[in-house]
Structure formats: structure tokens, C-alpha cells
Amino acid sequence: MFTIYAGQPKTWIHVGGEYLSALAEGIEARPVDSGENVVVLIPDDDGVFYMANAGYVGEHRMPCTQPVQTYVDVFHCGGRGQEAAEAALEQRRKPERKQRGLL
């Protein structure tokens, strides 16, 4: 695990190891010993990025996790995690399903 401070509320994010430098540069992050507000998890396998082409961040099209993976991860992180997970569901997953005629 790699912890950084980027001047925003606390966020947990999965990042492929090959993108760590680009992420840190893109959000102007710096490593800290305590008080981190971004926690970067580098997974042992790329399963969290399954079908990652469904979501991208930034102009360089950095892949991000699927909305369902994000929901599960955020739901269990404590604090307002459940509220954030529900927001992700409402803002991203439900509109996608509705557009496909699944709702």
C-alpha cells in the first residue's frame, strides 16, 4: 500500500503498478507518513480492472475499476463509505443499466 496527500477528502483507489507515477503526477500527490487522504492500493492481480475499458479518468484515458467493483470496495471502507457507494450506484451503474434497457 502506498499513502499520499493530494489536498482532497480521503479516497481509496486501486491502481495498476505501472500507472502509479502517472497518477501521483496527475493529482499532484506526495508521499506522507501520516494524515494521508488518498490511499492507493496496488492489487496482486488485475482482476479489479476486469473490463476496465468501461471507465476512464482524465484526458489520457487512464482505466479505472468497473462501477460494481468500486461500489463493493467503497461500501466496506467505513465512515461515509456506504453513502459514497450508493452515490456511485445512482450516478454511474443505474444510468448504464437504464440505457441498455435493463431497468
C-alpha positions as CSV (number, residue, x, y, z in Angstrom):
1,M,0.0,0.0,0.0
2,F,1.2,3.5,-0.9
3,T,-0.2,6.5,1.0
4,I,-0.1,10.1,-0.3
5,Y,-1.6,13.5,0.4
6,A,-3.3,15.3,-2.5
7,G,-5.3,18.2,-0.9
8,Q,-8.7,16.4,-1.2
9,P,-11.1,14.4,1.0
10,K,-9.8,10.8,1.8
11,T,-10.1,8.5,-1.2
12,W,-9.2,4.8,-1.7
13,I,-8.2,3.8,-5.2
14,H,-6.9,0.7,-7.0
15,V,-4.1,1.4,-9.4
16,G,-2.0,-0.9,-11.6
17,G,1.6,-0.5,-10.5
18,E,2.5,0.7,-14.0
19,Y,0.2,3.8,-13.5
20,L,1.3,4.8,-10.0
21,S,3.8,7.5,-11.2
22,A,1.2,8.9,-13.7
23,L,-1.5,9.0,-11.0
24,A,0.8,10.7,-8.5
25,E,1.8,13.3,-11.1
26,G,-1.7,13.8,-12.3
27,I,-3.1,14.6,-8.9
28,E,0.0,16.4,-7.7
29,A,0.4,13.9,-4.8
30,R,3.3,13.4,-2.5
31,P,4.1,10.6,-0.1
32,V,3.4,11.2,3.6
33,D,3.9,9.2,6.9
34,S,0.5,10.1,8.3
35,G,-2.6,12.2,7.5
36,E,-3.0,10.7,4.1
37,N,-6.2,11.5,2.2
38,V,-5.5,9.2,-0.8
39,V,-4.8,5.5,-0.2
40,V,-3.6,3.8,-3.3
41,L,-4.0,0.0,-3.4
42,I,-1.9,-1.9,-5.9
43,P,-3.7,-5.2,-6.5
44,D,-1.8,-8.5,-6.7
45,D,-3.7,-9.3,-9.9
46,D,-5.6,-7.2,-12.4
47,G,-9.0,-8.7,-11.6
48,V,-10.3,-5.4,-10.2
49,F,-9.7,-4.0,-13.6
50,Y,-11.8,-6.6,-15.5
51,M,-13.4,-5.0,-18.5
52,A,-11.7,-1.7,-17.4
53,N,-12.4,-0.1,-20.8
54,A,-15.9,0.8,-19.4
55,G,-14.4,3.6,-17.3
56,Y,-11.7,6.1,-17.8
57,V,-10.3,9.0,-15.9
58,G,-8.5,12.1,-17.4
59,E,-7.6,13.1,-20.9
60,H,-5.0,10.3,-21.2
61,R,-7.8,7.7,-20.7
62,M,-6.4,6.0,-17.6
63,P,-8.5,3.0,-16.9
64,C,-10.5,2.7,-13.7
65,T,-12.3,-0.1,-12.0
66,Q,-15.8,-1.1,-13.0
67,P,-18.6,0.6,-11.1
68,V,-19.6,-2.6,-9.4
69,Q,-16.0,-3.1,-8.1
70,T,-15.9,0.5,-7.0
71,Y,-19.3,0.0,-5.2
72,V,-18.1,-3.1,-3.3
73,D,-14.8,-1.5,-2.3
74,V,-16.2,1.8,-1.2
75,F,-19.2,0.2,0.6
76,H,-16.8,-1.6,3.0
77,C,-14.4,1.2,3.7
78,G,-16.2,2.7,6.7
79,G,-17.1,6.2,7.5
80,R,-19.4,7.5,4.8
81,G,-18.4,4.6,2.6
82,Q,-21.9,3.2,2.2
83,E,-23.2,6.7,1.2
84,A,-20.4,7.0,-1.4
85,A,-21.1,3.5,-2.7
86,E,-24.8,4.4,-3.1
87,A,-23.9,7.6,-4.9
88,A,-21.7,5.6,-7.3
89,L,-24.5,3.2,-7.9
90,E,-27.0,6.0,-8.6
91,Q,-24.7,8.2,-10.7
92,R,-23.0,5.5,-12.8
93,R,-24.4,2.0,-12.7
94,K,-28.1,2.7,-12.8
95,P,-27.9,5.1,-15.8
96,E,-25.8,2.5,-17.7
97,R,-28.3,-0.3,-17.0
98,K,-31.2,2.0,-17.9
99,Q,-29.5,3.0,-21.2
100,R,-29.2,-0.7,-22.0
101,G,-32.9,-1.4,-21.2
102,L,-32.1,-3.4,-18.1
103,L,-34.1,-1.3,-15.7
